[in-house]
Amino acid sequence: MTLNIKNKVEARERRHRRVRKNIFGTAQRPRLSVFRSNKHIYAQLIDDTTGKTLTTTSSLDQEYRQQNKKGSNSQAAATIGAALAKRAMSLNIKEVVFDRNGYLYHGRIKALADAARQAGLIF
C-alpha cells in the first residue's frame, strides 16, 4: 500500500509522538533532536527539565556555509553531527539521548548520528 504525502507526514508525527513518550533529556544527558527538511538539516541539544536549548547547529550556519554549498546530503549531515558534538564537548556534555524525530534511522539521520558518535558523543 502506498502512502500519499499527507499520510507520510501523519505517520512520521505518529512515530514521533510514540518515541517521545520514552525519551527525556536532562541537563547531564540532553536530548539530541534532529530535523531534516528537503534543503537543510538541523540538530539541537535540549534540556527537557527546563525546556531550554543548550546548543544548536544546522546547515545554515555561517561556518558550515563557507565550506560547503549543499545542505541536503549525507556528507552535510555528517559535518553537522561532528560540529554539534564539538559544541557539546565544549559544554562538558558527553552523553546524549538521540531523538530522531520520527524519521527513519537511515541516510542523513544515520550519517549525523554516526559522525556525532565518532566525534565523542555517547548515545
PDB file as gemmi writes it, atoms N, CA and C in Angstrom:
CRYST1    1.000    1.000    1.000  90.00  90.00  90.00 P 1                      
ATOM      1  N   MET A   1       0.843  -1.176   0.000  1.00  0.00           N  
ATOM      2  CA  MET A   1       0.000   0.000   0.000  1.00  0.00           C  
ATOM      3  C   MET A   1       0.889   1.240   0.000  1.00  0.00           C  
ATOM      4  N   THR A   2       0.633   2.132  -0.880  1.00  0.00           N  
ATOM      5  CA  THR A   2       1.415   3.359  -0.947  1.00  0.00           C  
ATOM      6  C   THR A   2       0.746   4.449  -0.116  1.00  0.00           C  
ATOM      7  N   LEU A   3       1.570   5.326   0.411  1.00  0.00           N  
ATOM      8  CA  LEU A   3       1.054   6.426   1.216  1.00  0.00           C  
ATOM      9  C   LEU A   3       1.133   7.712   0.420  1.00  0.00           C  
ATOM     10  N   ASN A   4       0.117   8.537   0.536  1.00  0.00           N  
ATOM     11  CA  ASN A   4       0.237   9.843  -0.091  1.00  0.00           C  
ATOM     12  C   ASN A   4       0.965  10.788   0.859  1.00  0.00           C  
ATOM     13  N   ILE A   5       1.246  11.989   0.414  1.00  0.00           N  
ATOM     14  CA  ILE A   5       2.070  12.920   1.189  1.00  0.00           C  
ATOM     15  C   ILE A   5       1.459  13.199   2.560  1.00  0.00           C  
ATOM     16  N   LYS A   6       0.175  13.422   2.629  1.00  0.00           N  
ATOM     17  CA  LYS A   6      -0.460  13.724   3.908  1.00  0.00           C  
ATOM     18  C   LYS A   6      -0.291  12.562   4.880  1.00  0.00           C  
ATOM     19  N   ASN A   7      -0.451  11.353   4.405  1.00  0.00           N  
ATOM     20  CA  ASN A   7      -0.314  10.199   5.282  1.00  0.00           C  
ATOM     21  C   ASN A   7       1.130   9.969   5.703  1.00  0.00           C  
ATOM     22  N   LYS A   8       2.096  10.319   4.858  1.00  0.00           N  
ATOM     23  CA  LYS A   8       3.509  10.205   5.252  1.00  0.00           C  
ATOM     24  C   LYS A   8       3.820  11.133   6.408  1.00  0.00           C  
ATOM     25  N   VAL A   9       3.326  12.350   6.316  1.00  0.00           N  
ATOM     26  CA  VAL A   9       3.553  13.323   7.376  1.00  0.00           C  
ATOM     27  C   VAL A   9       2.883  12.862   8.662  1.00  0.00           C  
ATOM     28  N   GLU A  10       1.661  12.386   8.554  1.00  0.00           N  
ATOM     29  CA  GLU A  10       0.947  11.896   9.724  1.00  0.00           C  
ATOM     30  C   GLU A  10       1.649  10.687  10.333  1.00  0.00           C  
ATOM     31  N   ALA A  11       2.178   9.812   9.501  1.00  0.00           N  
ATOM     32  CA  ALA A  11       2.881   8.633  10.010  1.00  0.00           C  
ATOM     33  C   ALA A  11       4.147   9.042  10.760  1.00  0.00           C  
ATOM     34  N   ARG A  12       4.887  10.025  10.238  1.00  0.00           N  
ATOM     35  CA  ARG A  12       6.084  10.497  10.940  1.00  0.00           C  
ATOM     36  C   ARG A  12       5.711  11.136  12.265  1.00  0.00           C  
ATOM     37  N   GLU A  13       4.657  11.934  12.283  1.00  0.00           N  
ATOM     38  CA  GLU A  13       4.216  12.566  13.517  1.00  0.00           C  
ATOM     39  C   GLU A  13       3.761  11.533  14.540  1.00  0.00           C  
ATOM     40  N   ARG A  14       3.113  10.480  14.085  1.00  0.00           N  
ATOM     41  CA  ARG A  14       2.684   9.406  14.972  1.00  0.00           C  
ATOM     42  C   ARG A  14       3.890   8.688  15.575  1.00  0.00           C  
ATOM     43  N   ARG A  15       4.898   8.404  14.731  1.00  0.00           N  
ATOM     44  CA  ARG A  15       6.132   7.785  15.236  1.00  0.00           C  
ATOM     45  C   ARG A  15       6.819   8.694  16.242  1.00  0.00           C  
ATOM     46  N   HIS A  16       6.843   9.993  15.936  1.00  0.00           N  
ATOM     47  CA  HIS A  16       7.488  10.953  16.820  1.00  0.00           C  
ATOM     48  C   HIS A  16       6.818  10.990  18.195  1.00  0.00           C  
ATOM     49  N   ARG A  17       5.497  11.054  18.216  1.00  0.00           N  
ATOM     50  CA  ARG A  17       4.772  11.066  19.495  1.00  0.00           C  
ATOM     51  C   ARG A  17       5.016   9.788  20.279  1.00  0.00           C  
ATOM     52  N   ARG A  18       5.037   8.665  19.601  1.00  0.00           N  
ATOM     53  CA  ARG A  18       5.242   7.373  20.258  1.00  0.00           C  
ATOM     54  C   ARG A  18       6.632   7.294  20.893  1.00  0.00           C  
ATOM     55  N   VAL A  19       7.643   7.755  20.183  1.00  0.00           N  
ATOM     56  CA  VAL A  19       9.015   7.690  20.683  1.00  0.00           C  
ATOM     57  C   VAL A  19       9.228   8.709  21.799  1.00  0.00           C  
ATOM     58  N   ARG A  20       8.629   9.898  21.677  1.00  0.00           N  
ATOM     59  CA  ARG A  20       8.852  10.953  22.664  1.00  0.00           C  
ATOM     60  C   ARG A  20       8.248  10.633  24.027  1.00  0.00           C  
ATOM     61  N   LYS A  21       7.362   9.649  24.109  1.00  0.00           N  
ATOM     62  CA  LYS A  21       6.838   9.232  25.404  1.00  0.00           C  
ATOM     63  C   LYS A  21       7.955   8.697  26.295  1.00  0.00           C  
ATOM     64  N   ASN A  22       8.968   8.098  25.695  1.00  0.00           N  
ATOM     65  CA  ASN A  22      10.019   7.439  26.454  1.00  0.00           C  
ATOM     66  C   ASN A  22      11.341   8.195  26.468  1.00  0.00           C  
ATOM     67  N   ILE A  23      11.492   9.219  25.652  1.00  0.00           N  
ATOM     68  CA  ILE A  23      12.750   9.958  25.572  1.00  0.00           C  
ATOM     69  C   ILE A  23      12.603  11.266  26.327  1.00  0.00           C  
ATOM     70  N   PHE A  24      13.556  11.533  27.244  1.00  0.00           N  
ATOM     71  CA  PHE A  24      13.527  12.758  28.032  1.00  0.00           C  
ATOM     72  C   PHE A  24      14.961  13.203  28.265  1.00  0.00           C  
ATOM     73  N   GLY A  25      15.256  14.446  27.979  1.00  0.00           N  
ATOM     74  CA  GLY A  25      16.608  14.975  28.143  1.00  0.00           C  
ATOM     75  C   GLY A  25      16.760  15.715  29.460  1.00  0.00           C  
ATOM     76  N   THR A  26      17.901  15.532  30.107  1.00  0.00           N  
ATOM     77  CA  THR A  26      18.211  16.243  31.345  1.00  0.00           C  
ATOM     78  C   THR A  26      19.422  17.131  31.100  1.00  0.00           C  
ATOM     79  N   ALA A  27      19.821  17.872  32.123  1.00  0.00           N  
ATOM     80  CA  ALA A  27      20.988  18.743  31.974  1.00  0.00           C  
ATOM     81  C   ALA A  27      22.258  17.907  31.801  1.00  0.00           C  
ATOM     82  N   GLN A  28      22.344  16.761  32.469  1.00  0.00           N  
ATOM     83  CA  GLN A  28      23.519  15.905  32.348  1.00  0.00           C  
ATOM     84  C   GLN A  28      23.499  15.094  31.059  1.00  0.00           C  
ATOM     85  N   ARG A  29      22.315  14.719  30.623  1.00  0.00           N  
ATOM     86  CA  ARG A  29      22.166  13.919  29.399  1.00  0.00           C  
ATOM     87  C   ARG A  29      21.037  14.507  28.554  1.00  0.00           C  
ATOM     88  N   PRO A  30      21.339  15.561  27.778  1.00  0.00           N  
ATOM     89  CA  PRO A  30      20.287  16.233  27.000  1.00  0.00           C  
ATOM     90  C   PRO A  30      19.827  15.403  25.808  1.00  0.00           C  
ATOM     91  N   ARG A  31      18.716  15.832  25.250  1.00  0.00           N  
ATOM     92  CA  ARG A  31      18.138  15.171  24.082  1.00  0.00           C  
ATOM     93  C   ARG A  31      18.718  15.796  22.824  1.00  0.00           C  
ATOM     94  N   LEU A  32      19.265  14.966  21.946  1.00  0.00           N  
ATOM     95  CA  LEU A  32      19.769  15.430  20.648  1.00  0.00           C  
ATOM     96  C   LEU A  32      18.632  15.272  19.653  1.00  0.00           C  
ATOM     97  N   SER A  33      17.997  16.366  19.305  1.00  0.00           N  
ATOM     98  CA  SER A  33      16.859  16.345  18.400  1.00  0.00           C  
ATOM     99  C   SER A  33      17.313  16.724  16.997  1.00  0.00           C  
ATOM    100  N   VAL A  34      16.849  15.968  16.012  1.00  0.00           N  
ATOM    101  CA  VAL A  34      17.239  16.175  14.622  1.00  0.00           C  
ATOM    102  C   VAL A  34      15.998  16.512  13.806  1.00  0.00           C  
ATOM    103  N   PHE A  35      16.115  17.530  12.946  1.00  0.00           N  
ATOM    104  CA  PHE A  35      15.058  17.856  11.998  1.00  0.00           C  
ATOM    105  C   PHE A  35      15.683  17.963  10.624  1.00  0.00           C  
ATOM    106  N   ARG A  36      15.037  17.358   9.647  1.00  0.00           N  
ATOM    107  CA  ARG A  36      15.553  17.464   8.294  1.00  0.00           C  
ATOM    108  C   ARG A  36      14.455  18.002   7.384  1.00  0.00           C  
ATOM    109  N   SER A  37      14.855  18.922   6.532  1.00  0.00           N  
ATOM    110  CA  SER A  37      13.954  19.426   5.503  1.00  0.00           C  
ATOM    111  C   SER A  37      14.524  18.972   4.164  1.00  0.00           C  
ATOM    112  N   ASN A  38      13.898  19.380   3.094  1.00  0.00           N  
ATOM    113  CA  ASN A  38      14.410  18.983   1.787  1.00  0.00           C  
ATOM    114  C   ASN A  38      15.742  19.630   1.473  1.00  0.00           C  
ATOM    115  N   LYS A  39      15.992  20.828   2.017  1.00  0.00           N  
ATOM    116  CA  LYS A  39      17.213  21.560   1.688  1.00  0.00           C  
ATOM    117  C   LYS A  39      18.256  21.566   2.791  1.00  0.00           C  
ATOM    118  N   HIS A  40      17.862  21.388   4.070  1.00  0.00           N  
ATOM    119  CA  HIS A  40      18.797  21.558   5.173  1.00  0.00           C  
ATOM    120  C   HIS A  40      18.562  20.511   6.254  1.00  0.00           C  
ATOM    121  N   ILE A  41      19.507  20.460   7.198  1.00  0.00           N  
ATOM    122  CA  ILE A  41      19.378  19.586   8.359  1.00  0.00           C  
ATOM    123  C   ILE A  41      19.745  20.390   9.591  1.00  0.00           C  
ATOM    124  N   TYR A  42      19.018  20.164  10.665  1.00  0.00           N  
ATOM    125  CA  TYR A  42      19.182  20.916  11.901  1.00  0.00           C  
ATOM    126  C   TYR A  42      19.330  19.933  13.052  1.00  0.00           C  
ATOM    127  N   ALA A  43      20.159  20.280  14.045  1.00  0.00           N  
ATOM    128  CA  ALA A  43      20.318  19.445  15.232  1.00  0.00           C  
ATOM    129  C   ALA A  43      20.472  20.352  16.437  1.00  0.00           C  
ATOM    130  N   GLN A  44      19.876  19.943  17.553  1.00  0.00           N  
ATOM    131  CA  GLN A  44      19.997  20.737  18.761  1.00  0.00           C  
ATOM    132  C   GLN A  44      19.999  19.843  19.989  1.00  0.00           C  
ATOM    133  N   LEU A  45      20.639  20.318  21.051  1.00  0.00           N  
ATOM    134  CA  LEU A  45      20.651  19.643  22.338  1.00  0.00           C  
ATOM    135  C   LEU A  45      19.668  20.356  23.250  1.00  0.00           C  
ATOM    136  N   ILE A  46      18.733  19.600  23.826  1.00  0.00           N  
ATOM    137  CA  ILE A  46      17.641  20.190  24.595  1.00  0.00           C  
ATOM    138  C   ILE A  46      17.618  19.592  25.992  1.00  0.00           C  
ATOM    139  N   ASP A  47      17.496  20.463  27.002  1.00  0.00           N  
ATOM    140  CA  ASP A  47      17.276  20.053  28.384  1.00  0.00           C  
ATOM    141  C   ASP A  47      15.777  20.135  28.627  1.00  0.00           C  
ATOM    142  N   ASP A  48      15.109  18.978  28.704  1.00  0.00           N  
ATOM    143  CA  ASP A  48      13.653  18.968  28.830  1.00  0.00           C  
ATOM    144  C   ASP A  48      13.180  19.343  30.224  1.00  0.00           C  
ATOM    145  N   THR A  49      14.033  19.258  31.238  1.00  0.00           N  
ATOM    146  CA  THR A  49      13.599  19.631  32.586  1.00  0.00           C  
ATOM    147  C   THR A  49      13.323  21.130  32.670  1.00  0.00           C  
ATOM    148  N   THR A  50      14.135  21.939  31.986  1.00  0.00           N  
ATOM    149  CA  THR A  50      13.923  23.387  31.985  1.00  0.00           C  
ATOM    150  C   THR A  50      13.310  23.884  30.683  1.00  0.00           C  
ATOM    151  N   GLY A  51      13.283  23.046  29.662  1.00  0.00           N  
ATOM    152  CA  GLY A  51      12.727  23.442  28.376  1.00  0.00           C  
ATOM    153  C   GLY A  51      13.648  24.356  27.589  1.00  0.00           C  
ATOM    154  N   LYS A  52      14.941  24.272  27.834  1.00  0.00           N  
ATOM    155  CA  LYS A  52      15.919  25.153  27.183  1.00  0.00           C  
ATOM    156  C   LYS A  52      16.741  24.382  26.157  1.00  0.00           C  
ATOM    157  N   THR A  53      17.091  25.076  25.081  1.00  0.00           N  
ATOM    158  CA  THR A  53      18.023  24.538  24.099  1.00  0.00           C  
ATOM    159  C   THR A  53      19.423  24.917  24.532  1.00  0.00           C  
ATOM    160  N   LEU A  54      20.289  23.916  24.699  1.00  0.00           N  
ATOM    161  CA  LEU A  54      21.652  24.167  25.167  1.00  0.00           C  
ATOM    162  C   LEU A  54      22.564  24.633  24.039  1.00  0.00           C  
ATOM    163  N   THR A  55      22.500  23.975  22.913  1.00  0.00           N  
ATOM    164  CA  THR A  55      23.277  24.374  21.744  1.00  0.00           C  
ATOM    165  C   THR A  55      22.582  23.851  20.498  1.00  0.00           C  
ATOM    166  N   THR A  56      22.888  24.479  19.393  1.00  0.00           N  
ATOM    167  CA  THR A  56      22.260  24.086  18.137  1.00  0.00           C  
ATOM    168  C   THR A  56      23.234  24.292  16.986  1.00  0.00           C  
ATOM    169  N   THR A  57      23.013  23.571  15.928  1.00  0.00           N  
ATOM    170  CA  THR A  57      23.774  23.762  14.701  1.00  0.00           C  
ATOM    171  C   THR A  57      22.919  23.296  13.529  1.00  0.00           C  
ATOM    172  N   SER A  58      23.210  23.832  12.369  1.00  0.00           N  
ATOM    173  CA  SER A  58      22.459  23.449  11.178  1.00  0.00           C  
ATOM    174  C   SER A  58      23.303  23.702   9.945  1.00  0.00           C  
ATOM    175  N   SER A  59      22.784  23.279   8.822  1.00  0.00           N  
ATOM    176  CA  SER A  59      23.492  23.504   7.565  1.00  0.00           C  
ATOM    177  C   SER A  59      23.343  24.952   7.109  1.00  0.00           C  
ATOM    178  N   LEU A  60      22.643  25.778   7.877  1.00  0.00           N  
ATOM    179  CA  LEU A  60      22.529  27.203   7.573  1.00  0.00           C  
ATOM    180  C   LEU A  60      23.582  28.037   8.299  1.00  0.00           C  
ATOM    181  N   ASP A  61      24.333  27.433   9.235  1.00  0.00           N  
ATOM    182  CA  ASP A  61      25.361  28.168   9.977  1.00  0.00           C  
ATOM    183  C   ASP A  61      26.439  28.702   9.045  1.00  0.00           C  
ATOM    184  N   GLN A  62      26.952  29.876   9.376  1.00  0.00           N  
ATOM    185  CA  GLN A  62      27.961  30.526   8.529  1.00  0.00           C  
ATOM    186  C   GLN A  62      29.224  29.682   8.382  1.00  0.00           C  
ATOM    187  N   GLU A  63      29.698  29.075   9.485  1.00  0.00           N  
ATOM    188  CA  GLU A  63      30.932  28.290   9.390  1.00  0.00           C  
ATOM    189  C   GLU A  63      30.767  27.077   8.469  1.00  0.00           C  
ATOM    190  N   TYR A  64      29.570  26.524   8.416  1.00  0.00           N  
ATOM    191  CA  TYR A  64      29.311  25.409   7.501  1.00  0.00           C  
ATOM    192  C   TYR A  64      29.177  25.911   6.066  1.00  0.00           C  
ATOM    193  N   ARG A  65      28.461  27.014   5.881  1.00  0.00           N  
ATOM    194  CA  ARG A  65      28.181  27.526   4.539  1.00  0.00           C  
ATOM    195  C   ARG A  65      29.446  27.962   3.801  1.00  0.00           C  
ATOM    196  N   GLN A  66      30.484  28.376   4.542  1.00  0.00           N  
ATOM    197  CA  GLN A  66      31.734  28.770   3.905  1.00  0.00           C  
ATOM    198  C   GLN A  66      32.436  27.565   3.291  1.00  0.00           C  
ATOM    199  N   GLN A  67      32.283  26.396   3.920  1.00  0.00           N  
ATOM    200  CA  GLN A  67      32.956  25.195   3.433  1.00  0.00           C  
ATOM    201  C   GLN A  67      32.148  24.471   2.360  1.00  0.00           C  
ATOM    202  N   ASN A  68      30.856  24.334   2.578  1.00  0.00           N  
ATOM    203  CA  ASN A  68      30.015  23.527   1.696  1.00  0.00           C  
ATOM    204  C   ASN A  68      28.857  24.365   1.170  1.00  0.00           C  
ATOM    205  N   LYS A  69      28.412  24.031   0.000  1.00  0.00           N  
ATOM    206  CA  LYS A  69      27.274  24.726  -0.592  1.00  0.00           C  
ATOM    207  C   LYS A  69      25.960  24.002  -0.307  1.00  0.00           C  
ATOM    208  N   LYS A  70      25.992  22.674  -0.380  1.00  0.00           N  
ATOM    209  CA  LYS A  70      24.764  21.898  -0.281  1.00  0.00           C  
ATOM    210  C   LYS A  70      24.533  21.456   1.164  1.00  0.00           C  
ATOM    211  N   GLY A  71      23.301  21.569   1.622  1.00  0.00           N  
ATOM    212  CA  GLY A  71      22.985  21.187   2.991  1.00  0.00           C  
ATOM    213  C   GLY A  71      22.035  20.018   3.085  1.00  0.00           C  
ATOM    214  N   SER A  72      21.807  19.337   1.963  1.00  0.00           N  
ATOM    215  CA  SER A  72      20.762  18.318   1.961  1.00  0.00           C  
ATOM    216  C   SER A  72      21.276  16.907   1.705  1.00  0.00           C  
ATOM    217  N   ASN A  73      22.589  16.675   1.822  1.00  0.00           N  
ATOM    218  CA  ASN A  73      23.072  15.320   1.566  1.00  0.00           C  
ATOM    219  C   ASN A  73      23.689  14.709   2.827  1.00  0.00           C  
ATOM    220  N   SER A  74      24.088  13.455   2.744  1.00  0.00           N  
ATOM    221  CA  SER A  74      24.626  12.750   3.905  1.00  0.00           C  
ATOM    222  C   SER A  74      25.943  13.345   4.366  1.00  0.00           C  
ATOM    223  N   GLN A  75      26.734  13.849   3.451  1.00  0.00           N  
ATOM    224  CA  GLN A  75      28.001  14.481   3.823  1.00  0.00           C  
ATOM    225  C   GLN A  75      27.735  15.725   4.673  1.00  0.00           C  
ATOM    226  N   ALA A  76      26.734  16.495   4.315  1.00  0.00           N  
ATOM    227  CA  ALA A  76      26.360  17.673   5.100  1.00  0.00           C  
ATOM    228  C   ALA A  76      25.894  17.260   6.487  1.00  0.00           C  
ATOM    229  N   ALA A  77      25.100  16.205   6.555  1.00  0.00           N  
ATOM    230  CA  ALA A  77      24.608  15.724   7.846  1.00  0.00           C  
ATOM    231  C   ALA A  77      25.755  15.268   8.736  1.00  0.00           C  
ATOM    232  N   ALA A  78      26.738  14.608   8.144  1.00  0.00           N  
ATOM    233  CA  ALA A  78      27.899  14.155   8.924  1.00  0.00           C  
ATOM    234  C   ALA A  78      28.680  15.352   9.454  1.00  0.00           C  
ATOM    235  N   THR A  79      28.839  16.378   8.661  1.00  0.00           N  
ATOM    236  CA  THR A  79      29.539  17.583   9.096  1.00  0.00           C  
ATOM    237  C   THR A  79      28.791  18.251  10.244  1.00  0.00           C  
ATOM    238  N   ILE A  80      27.478  18.312  10.152  1.00  0.00           N  
ATOM    239  CA  ILE A  80      26.657  18.919  11.198  1.00  0.00           C  
ATOM    240  C   ILE A  80      26.732  18.092  12.476  1.00  0.00           C  
ATOM    241  N   GLY A  81      26.718  16.768  12.363  1.00  0.00           N  
ATOM    242  CA  GLY A  81      26.835  15.908  13.533  1.00  0.00           C  
ATOM    243  C   GLY A  81      28.156  16.099  14.259  1.00  0.00           C  
ATOM    244  N   ALA A  82      29.244  16.200  13.504  1.00  0.00           N  
ATOM    245  CA  ALA A  82      30.555  16.423  14.114  1.00  0.00           C  
ATOM    246  C   ALA A  82      30.630  17.799  14.767  1.00  0.00           C  
ATOM    247  N   ALA A  83      30.050  18.812  14.123  1.00  0.00           N  
ATOM    248  CA  ALA A  83      30.057  20.167  14.686  1.00  0.00           C  
ATOM    249  C   ALA A  83      29.256  20.232  15.982  1.00  0.00           C  
ATOM    250  N   LEU A  84      28.114  19.542  16.020  1.00  0.00           N  
ATOM    251  CA  LEU A  84      27.309  19.535  17.226  1.00  0.00           C  
ATOM    252  C   LEU A  84      28.041  18.829  18.363  1.00  0.00           C  
ATOM    253  N   ALA A  85      28.710  17.729  18.048  1.00  0.00           N  
ATOM    254  CA  ALA A  85      29.475  17.014  19.074  1.00  0.00           C  
ATOM    255  C   ALA A  85      30.589  17.896  19.626  1.00  0.00           C  
ATOM    256  N   LYS A  86      31.223  18.648  18.765  1.00  0.00           N  
ATOM    257  CA  LYS A  86      32.291  19.561  19.199  1.00  0.00           C  
ATOM    258  C   LYS A  86      31.733  20.628  20.139  1.00  0.00           C  
ATOM    259  N   ARG A  87      30.567  21.187  19.802  1.00  0.00           N  
ATOM    260  CA  ARG A  87      29.942  22.182  20.671  1.00  0.00           C  
ATOM    261  C   ARG A  87      29.502  21.568  21.994  1.00  0.00           C  
ATOM    262  N   ALA A  88      29.014  20.335  21.949  1.00  0.00           N  
ATOM    263  CA  ALA A  88      28.599  19.658  23.178  1.00  0.00           C  
ATOM    264  C   ALA A  88      29.800  19.406  24.086  1.00  0.00           C  
ATOM    265  N   MET A  89      30.914  19.005  23.500  1.00  0.00           N  
ATOM    266  CA  MET A  89      32.123  18.765  24.296  1.00  0.00           C  
ATOM    267  C   MET A  89      32.598  20.062  24.961  1.00  0.00           C  
ATOM    268  N   SER A  90      32.429  21.189  24.288  1.00  0.00           N  
ATOM    269  CA  SER A  90      32.833  22.459  24.891  1.00  0.00           C  
ATOM    270  C   SER A  90      31.936  22.828  26.075  1.00  0.00           C  
ATOM    271  N   LEU A  91      30.720  22.273  26.126  1.00  0.00           N  
ATOM    272  CA  LEU A  91      29.807  22.474  27.254  1.00  0.00           C  
ATOM    273  C   LEU A  91      29.925  21.352  28.290  1.00  0.00           C  
ATOM    274  N   ASN A  92      30.945  20.494  28.154  1.00  0.00           N  
ATOM    275  CA  ASN A  92      31.175  19.339  29.039  1.00  0.00           C  
ATOM    276  C   ASN A  92      30.015  18.348  29.003  1.00  0.00           C  
ATOM    277  N   ILE A  93      29.432  18.157  27.834  1.00  0.00           N  
ATOM    278  CA  ILE A  93      28.370  17.167  27.640  1.00  0.00           C  
ATOM    279  C   ILE A  93      28.963  16.026  26.823  1.00  0.00           C  
ATOM    280  N   LYS A  94      28.932  14.822  27.410  1.00  0.00           N  
ATOM    281  CA  LYS A  94      29.497  13.662  26.728  1.00  0.00           C  
ATOM    282  C   LYS A  94      28.426  12.643  26.345  1.00  0.00           C  
ATOM    283  N   GLU A  95      27.315  12.620  27.095  1.00  0.00           N  
ATOM    284  CA  GLU A  95      26.248  11.657  26.840  1.00  0.00           C  
ATOM    285  C   GLU A  95      24.971  12.384  26.437  1.00  0.00           C  
ATOM    286  N   VAL A  96      24.287  11.837  25.448  1.00  0.00           N  
ATOM    287  CA  VAL A  96      23.028  12.409  24.983  1.00  0.00           C  
ATOM    288  C   VAL A  96      22.013  11.288  24.749  1.00  0.00           C  
ATOM    289  N   VAL A  97      20.763  11.675  24.641  1.00  0.00           N  
ATOM    290  CA  VAL A  97      19.681  10.773  24.246  1.00  0.00           C  
ATOM    291  C   VAL A  97      19.311  11.177  22.829  1.00  0.00           C  
ATOM    292  N   PHE A  98      19.316  10.237  21.897  1.00  0.00           N  
ATOM    293  CA  PHE A  98      19.084  10.555  20.488  1.00  0.00           C  
ATOM    294  C   PHE A  98      17.598  10.538  20.178  1.00  0.00           C  
ATOM    295  N   ASP A  99      17.095  11.643  19.637  1.00  0.00           N  
ATOM    296  CA  ASP A  99      15.703  11.780  19.217  1.00  0.00           C  
ATOM    297  C   ASP A  99      15.698  11.990  17.710  1.00  0.00           C  
ATOM    298  N   ARG A 100      15.333  10.952  16.981  1.00  0.00           N  
ATOM    299  CA  ARG A 100      15.358  11.030  15.519  1.00  0.00           C  
ATOM    300  C   ARG A 100      14.126  11.727  14.966  1.00  0.00           C  
ATOM    301  N   ASN A 101      13.229  12.151  15.864  1.00  0.00           N  
ATOM    302  CA  ASN A 101      12.096  12.990  15.492  1.00  0.00           C  
ATOM    303  C   ASN A 101      11.111  12.283  14.555  1.00  0.00           C  
ATOM    304  N   GLY A 102      11.008  10.978  14.651  1.00  0.00           N  
ATOM    305  CA  GLY A 102      10.069  10.230  13.824  1.00  0.00           C  
ATOM    306  C   GLY A 102      10.612   9.826  12.469  1.00  0.00           C  
ATOM    307  N   TYR A 103      11.803  10.296  12.111  1.00  0.00           N  
ATOM    308  CA  TYR A 103      12.397   9.920  10.832  1.00  0.00           C  
ATOM    309  C   TYR A 103      13.010   8.532  10.948  1.00  0.00           C  
ATOM    310  N   LEU A 104      13.073   7.823   9.832  1.00  0.00           N  
ATOM    311  CA  LEU A 104      13.708   6.523   9.821  1.00  0.00           C  
ATOM    312  C   LEU A 104      15.205   6.683  10.039  1.00  0.00           C  
ATOM    313  N   TYR A 105      15.805   5.752  10.769  1.00  0.00           N  
ATOM    314  CA  TYR A 105      17.242   5.806  11.050  1.00  0.00           C  
ATOM    315  C   TYR A 105      17.979   5.307   9.815  1.00  0.00           C  
ATOM    316  N   HIS A 106      18.123   6.208   8.856  1.00  0.00           N  
ATOM    317  CA  HIS A 106      18.673   5.850   7.562  1.00  0.00           C  
ATOM    318  C   HIS A 106      19.132   7.117   6.874  1.00  0.00           C  
ATOM    319  N   GLY A 107      20.123   7.037   6.035  1.00  0.00           N  
ATOM    320  CA  GLY A 107      20.539   8.180   5.231  1.00  0.00           C  
ATOM    321  C   GLY A 107      21.130   9.306   6.045  1.00  0.00           C  
ATOM    322  N   ARG A 108      20.532  10.493   5.931  1.00  0.00           N  
ATOM    323  CA  ARG A 108      21.067  11.687   6.587  1.00  0.00           C  
ATOM    324  C   ARG A 108      21.016  11.585   8.109  1.00  0.00           C  
ATOM    325  N   ILE A 109      19.955  10.991   8.650  1.00  0.00           N  
ATOM    326  CA  ILE A 109      19.830  10.856  10.105  1.00  0.00           C  
ATOM    327  C   ILE A 109      20.933   9.942  10.631  1.00  0.00           C  
ATOM    328  N   LYS A 110      21.164   8.834   9.955  1.00  0.00           N  
ATOM    329  CA  LYS A 110      22.209   7.899  10.368  1.00  0.00           C  
ATOM    330  C   LYS A 110      23.591   8.525  10.225  1.00  0.00           C  
ATOM    331  N   ALA A 111      23.817   9.273   9.174  1.00  0.00           N  
ATOM    332  CA  ALA A 111      25.108   9.925   8.961  1.00  0.00           C  
ATOM    333  C   ALA A 111      25.396  10.931  10.072  1.00  0.00           C  
ATOM    334  N   LEU A 112      24.392  11.700  10.462  1.00  0.00           N  
ATOM    335  CA  LEU A 112      24.564  12.663  11.540  1.00  0.00           C  
ATOM    336  C   LEU A 112      24.888  11.956  12.853  1.00  0.00           C  
ATOM    337  N   ALA A 113      24.153  10.893  13.163  1.00  0.00           N  
ATOM    338  CA  ALA A 113      24.377  10.162  14.412  1.00  0.00           C  
ATOM    339  C   ALA A 113      25.757   9.515  14.439  1.00  0.00           C  
ATOM    340  N   ASP A 114      26.161   8.896  13.341  1.00  0.00           N  
ATOM    341  CA  ASP A 114      27.475   8.239  13.289  1.00  0.00           C  
ATOM    342  C   ASP A 114      28.607   9.249  13.441  1.00  0.00           C  
ATOM    343  N   ALA A 115      28.475  10.405  12.812  1.00  0.00           N  
ATOM    344  CA  ALA A 115      29.511  11.435  12.917  1.00  0.00           C  
ATOM    345  C   ALA A 115      29.595  11.980  14.336  1.00  0.00           C  
ATOM    346  N   ALA A 116      28.451  12.146  14.985  1.00  0.00           N  
ATOM    347  CA  ALA A 116      28.452  12.626  16.371  1.00  0.00           C  
ATOM    348  C   ALA A 116      29.100  11.597  17.293  1.00  0.00           C  
ATOM    349  N   ARG A 117      28.840  10.326  17.043  1.00  0.00           N  
ATOM    350  CA  ARG A 117      29.485   9.264  17.842  1.00  0.00           C  
ATOM    351  C   ARG A 117      30.995   9.267  17.632  1.00  0.00           C  
ATOM    352  N   GLN A 118      31.431   9.379  16.397  1.00  0.00           N  
ATOM    353  CA  GLN A 118      32.860   9.386  16.102  1.00  0.00           C  
ATOM    354  C   GLN A 118      33.553  10.595  16.708  1.00  0.00           C  
ATOM    355  N   ALA A 119      32.839  11.702  16.862  1.00  0.00           N  
ATOM    356  CA  ALA A 119      33.411  12.908  17.443  1.00  0.00           C  
ATOM    357  C   ALA A 119      33.438  12.859  18.969  1.00  0.00           C  
ATOM    358  N   GLY A 120      32.831  11.801  19.561  1.00  0.00           N  
ATOM    359  CA  GLY A 120      32.962  11.627  21.002  1.00  0.00           C  
ATOM    360  C   GLY A 120      31.682  11.582  21.801  1.00  0.00           C  
ATOM    361  N   LEU A 121      30.531  11.827  21.203  1.00  0.00           N  
ATOM    362  CA  LEU A 121      29.285  11.747  21.956  1.00  0.00           C  
ATOM    363  C   LEU A 121      28.895  10.294  22.200  1.00  0.00           C  
ATOM    364  N   ILE A 122      28.322  10.026  23.346  1.00  0.00           N  
ATOM    365  CA  ILE A 122      27.858   8.687  23.702  1.00  0.00           C  
ATOM    366  C   ILE A 122      26.338   8.705  23.712  1.00  0.00           C  
ATOM    367  N   PHE A 123      25.742   7.800  22.928  1.00  0.00           N  
ATOM    368  CA  PHE A 123      24.272   7.704  22.857  1.00  0.00           C  
ATOM    369  C   PHE A 123      23.820   6.607  23.789  1.00  0.00           C  
TER     370      PHE A 123                                                      
END                                                                             
